[in-house]
Amino acid sequence: MTQKKDEGVNHWSRIASEWIAWARTPNHDAFWAYRDAFAEFVGRGEGDALDVGCGEGRVSRELMSCGYRVTALDAVRELAEAAAQAGSAHAYVVAPVTELPFEDGQFDVVVAYNMLMDVDDVPAAVKEIRRVLRSGGEMVISIVHPLADHGRFANENADSPFVVNGSYFGRQRFEDTVERNGLSMHFAGWMQPLENYAAALEGAGLAITSLREPIPSLSSGAPANMERWTRWPMFLWLKARPLAR
């Protein structure tokens, strides 16, 4: 990892142990309320899947459950090693998403789950993902919804109003520390409008083929205070396929 100014990699290197504890606590964060719906969105398959920014491996494990042969990749060695220790994939790689150590057209599916918000250069990352996708392959993206990024609920009530702060437009740095159930997690990354992500896909020769604004499951065991997110989107999911050259 030799990038000269990768704030995202530096941040996740510092808080890797925090994230491992946070992500591996069942029903602790929003992932658990959306997990089944995301697996359904990806769909079952038998091809080769790459999980970029795999973290401690929970999305890689879901991809294996869907039937894929999974390669888990992260720029932070501690996270990739944690994924390996949990048996999350069939192979593990430490590398930045902008320098993928794979041949052209190697994967049927590339999943970028809540990691493009952490990438310094999203267009460069998406171009690399396009390079390693097969011509009939598919990129699957989850991001925090750009609308959700720019505001907060006024209180903890289920009918709490969502208050938007500042401007939706432009690329803006965010940092926030969340404490819950005895765990603490320092989040940091970039907020940017949906147009920026769409432009990155367009520039890489990828066309959006599917878009979802998922509603969380409120089944028993779901994290607390998720009912508010049945009225306002927390995540945005996209699928994109290579355009014919």
N, C-alpha and C positions, 0 to 999 in steps of 0.2 A: 504494500500500500504506500505509494509515493506521491500522492496528490499533495500539492503545496498548500491548499487553503480549504480543505474540506471540513467545514464546521460541523456538518452532520456526523461524519465519522468520528471526529474528535469528541462530540457530545456523547454518542452512544458508547464510545470506549470508556468514558468516565462513569457512566451510570449503568453499565452492563449488568452488574450484580443486582441493582435495584430492579431492573426490568425482568430478570429471570424470576425473582421472587414474586413480582407483581403479576406477571403473565401466567405463572404456574399455579396460582391460587384459584381453584375452581369457583365459578360464579362470582368472581370478584370485580371484573370490569365488563365493559359493554360487549366484548367479543362473545361472551357466552350467550347473550341474548340474540345474537345474529348468526351464530356458528352454523346451525343447521340450514338456514336460508342461504348462507354463502356457499356451503357445500353443494346445495341444489343448483345454485347459480353457475358454479363451475361445471357441474355435471360429471357423470362417471366416464372413465376412459381407460385406455390401455397403453397410451403413448408415453413419451418422455416429457416430464414436466420439470421446470426450473422455478424454484421459489427464491426470488431475489430479495435481499434484506430479510432473511428467514428468522432473525432473532433467535429465541430459544427453541423454535421449531414447531410451534403449535399449528401453524397453517400447513407446514410440510406434512405433519401427521394427518391432517384432514385430507390432503391430496393423496397420500398413500391409501387412506380409507376409501377414496373414490376410485382406486384401481391404478393410479399412475405409477410409473417408475420415476422417482423424485430425486432431483439434485437440489440440495439446500445450500444456498450461498449467502454469505454475509461478509461485509468489509471488516467486521470486528471479530478477531479470533476467539475471544472468550464466548461470544454468542454462538458462533459456529460449533465450538467444542461442546457447549451446553446442548445444542441440538443433537449432536452426535451421541452424547452420553444418554440422551433420552430415546435413542433409536428412531429419530424423526424422519429419516430419509434413507435412500440407497447409497448416496454419495454426498460428500461435504466439501465445499470449496471456500477459501478465504480470498476475497477479491472485491474491489469496488464495482458497482453496477456500470460505471462508465468504461471499465476495462475488463470485460467478460472473457475469461480464458477458454473460450469454446470456439469450435469451427462454425462457419456460416451454416444456418439452417439446421441446427442440431436438435431443436426442441419443437414438440407439437404444441405445448402450452407453456407460457411464461406468466407467473403470477407475481404481481407487485402489490402486496397487501399492506396498506397504510405505511408505505415507505417513501413514496415520491414526495411527500411533504418534507422529508428530511434530506432530500438530495439537493446539493448545491446547484447542479446544472441539469434540470429536468429534460430539456431537449436532447442533450448528449446521452443521457441515460436511456431515453426512449429509442434513440437511433441504435444504440448497442443492443437493446432488446429486440428490435426489428431485425437486426443482422443475424441473430442466433435463432430466429423463428423460421420454421419451414414455410414454404410458400402457402400451404393450406393451414398454417398454424394460427394460434389465437393468443392474444395478450389479455389477461384478466386483471383489472385494476380495482382496488378499493382505496378511497381517500376519505378523510374527514370531509363532510359536505362543506363546500365553500361558504354556504350560508351559515352553517353552524359555527364555523371558525370565527365569525365576526360578531358574535354576541353571546349572551348568557341568559339563562332563565333567572327571573327576578327573585325567586325563592324555591323552596323544595316542594311546593304543592303540585299536584298533578295538573292543575289548570293554570299554573304560573305563566305569565306572559313572557315571551322571548324578546329581549331588548338588544337591538343591534347598536354597536358602537363603531364610530369612525367610518371610514370609507371601505366599501366592498372592493374597489378597484386597486390595482397595484400589487406589488409583491412586498410583503411585510413580515418581519421576523416576529416570532412569538416565543415566550417562555412562561412556564407555569409549573408550580409544584402542587401535586394533589396528594392528600393524605386520607387514607380510608382503611378502616379495620386494622390499624396498627402498621400499615405499610405506607411508604412514601415513595413517590415517583416524580422525577423532574422531567417534564416534557419540553421539547424545544424543536423548532422547525420554521417553516415558512407558510404563511397564508397567501393564497393567490386565487384569482377568479377562475371559474371553469374554462373560460376562453383560453387561458394560458395552457391548461392541460390539453385542450382540443387542438391548439396550435402546435404543440409538441408532437402529438400523434400525426397530425397532417404533415408536418415537416419531415417526419420519419417514414412517410408512405404507408400509414396505417389509417384505416377507416373505422369509425365507431359503428358497431353492429347491434349493440344492446346497451341499455341504460336502465338502472334500477335505483330507486330511493327506498331502501328496505325499511320495514317496520319491525321493531324488536318483538321477540316472543316474551310474553309475560307469564310463562308457565312457572310452576313451582321451582325454586332454586335460582330464578333470574336475579340479577343484581337489583339492589334497591333503587328506587326513583327512576325506573325506566319508563313508567307510564307517560311521563312528559314527552318522551321521544316518539310516542305514537301520534303526536300532533305536529312534530317538526323533525325534519330529516337530520339524523346524526351522520350517516354515511352516504356516499355516492359510489355505485358500482358500475363499471364499464367493461365491455368487451370490444376488442378491436382486432381486425384482420388485415394482413398485408394487401395492398392494392397491386394489381397486375403491373408488371414493369414492361 
